[in-house]
C-alpha cells in the first residue's frame, strides 16, 4: 500500500495527478482509506470496448470492502454538489475520462469545466480527485487531440488552484506539490 498522507486528516480537496500507469488511482484509494469506511468511489469511465471493460474490472477487484460506487459520465458537478454536507470521503476517478466524455458529447467544454471547478471549490470535502498530466509528451498530430490536451491542462490547473493538496505521481511514488 502507498505511504500514508503527511497528516492523519484528509484535506478538503486533494488532486492526485500523474501520467498513465503512474499509480494515481492506487495512491488516491490509499489516501481515502486512511479514513474509516464507508467511502464513495465516483467512476467516470465508460466500458466502450473489451480493454476498458477489463480495466474497470481490475479497478473494482482491488478495492477493499467499504466502497460505494457512483457512476457518472457527464454530470460530475451535480454529483459533487449532491455530496455537499456529507463527511464520507469521495474519490473521483478520473477527470481525464470525464473531460473526454464531455468533449465527445460535444458539450460546452469551458462551461462544464468551470461548473466542475466551482462545485469542487464549494464542496466541504473530503474529496480526492484523480487526473492525468497530459502535457509532458509530444504535441498531438490532430486538432481534437490538441484541444483535449489544452482543455485537460487548463482543468488540471484550475482544480490544483482550488485544491488544498496536490500530489504528482511518478513510477508509483508520490511527490507533494502543494
N, C-alpha and C positions, 0 to 999 in steps of 0.2 A: 504494500500500500504506500501511497505517496506520503511525504512528510506532512505533519500537521501544520496548520497555518500559524503565523507568528503569535497570535493571541487566541485564547480559547473561544472568544466570541466571534461569530461570523459577522463581518461588516454588513451594512445595509445593502450595498451593491458591490459585487466583485465581478470583474471582467477577466476571463481566462482566455488568452489569445495565443495563437501559435500556428504553425504550418500543419499540413496533413500528416497524420500519424505521429504527432509530436507528444501525445499523452494528455491533450487538453481535457477530453471528456473524463478520463480516469482520474485526473487530478481534481477536476471540478466535483466529481462524485465524492472523492475523499474529503474535500473541504466541507461539503454539505453534511456528510455522515459523521462529522465531529459533533453534531447536534443530535439530540435524541429524535427518533422517528415519531411521527411519520414525516416523510419528505415528498415533495411533489416534483416529478420529472416532466418537463414540458418538451415534447418531441415535435420537431418541425419538419422531419423528413417524410417524403412520400416514397412508398415502395413501388417505384416505377419500373423496375427490372429485377432480375434474379440477384444481381450483385448487391443492389441496395436492400433488397429483402434480407439477404444474408447478413449485411452489416447491421441492420436493425435488430435482427435476431441475436447477433453477437453482443450488442449493447444491452439488450434485455437480459440475456443469460448471465452476464457478470454482475448485475445488480442484486444486492442482498435484499432480504425481506424488509419491508417498511416503506418501499416506494409506491406512490400513487402516480399513475401516468395520465397526463392530459396531452391530447394531440391537437395541433393547430398548424395549418399550412399558410394561412394568410392573416388571420385576425389576432395576432400576438398582442398588440396593445390592449385589446379588450380583455384578454385573459389576464394580463398583468394587472389591469385595473380591478378586475373581479377578485383578485387575490388580496386587494388592499384590506388592511386590518388583520389579516391572518399572520400569525407568527411562525407558521410552518415554513421551513426553508424551501425555496423554489429554485430549481435548476432548469435553465433554458438551454437546450442543446439542439440546434445551434442557430446563430444569427445568419450564418452564411447560407444555409439551406432555406431559411425563411426569406432572405432577400432574393434568392434565386426564384422561389415560388412567386414572390411579388412581381418580379420582372417578367417572368414567363406568362403571368396572368395579365400582363400589360396594364398593371395598376400604376398610379402616380407614385413613383419611387420616392421622390423627395418628401412628399406629404406623408407617405406611410412611415418613412424613417423618422421624420420629425415627430409623428404621433407616438411611435415606439419610444423614442428618447424621452419625450415628455412623460409618458407613463412610467418609465423606469426611474426618472428623476423624482417623480412624485411618490413612488412606492416606499412603504415603510420597511420593506425587506424582512428577513434577509433573502437576497436574490443573488444567484451565481449565474453568469451568462457566459456561454462558450462561443467563440468566433474564430474564424480563420484569418490569419495575416496573409493576404494575397498579394501584397505589393513588393515582395522580395525577389520575385522571379523576372523572367523576361517580359517584355511588352507583348501582350497578346496580338495575334495577327488579324483579328477581326473586330469590327466596331462593337458588336454585342459583348464580347469578352472584355474589351477595354472599358465599356460603360459599366459592366459589372464590377471590374476591379476598382474603378474610381468610386462607384457608389459604396462598395464594401469598405474601402479605405476611409471615406467620409463618415460612414456609420460607426466604424470602429473608433475613430477619433471622438465623435460625439458621445458615444457610450463611455469611453475612457474618461472624458471630461466630467461626466456625471458620476462616475464610479468612485467609491471610497478606496478600493484596492484594485490594482491592475497587475496581472501576473502573465509573463511571457513564458511559454513552454518551448523548450528545445531539447530534443533527444530524451524526453521524459523527465527533464529537470526544470523546476520552476525558478524563474528569476522575477523577483518582485520589482516592478517598475514604479509603482505608486502605492 
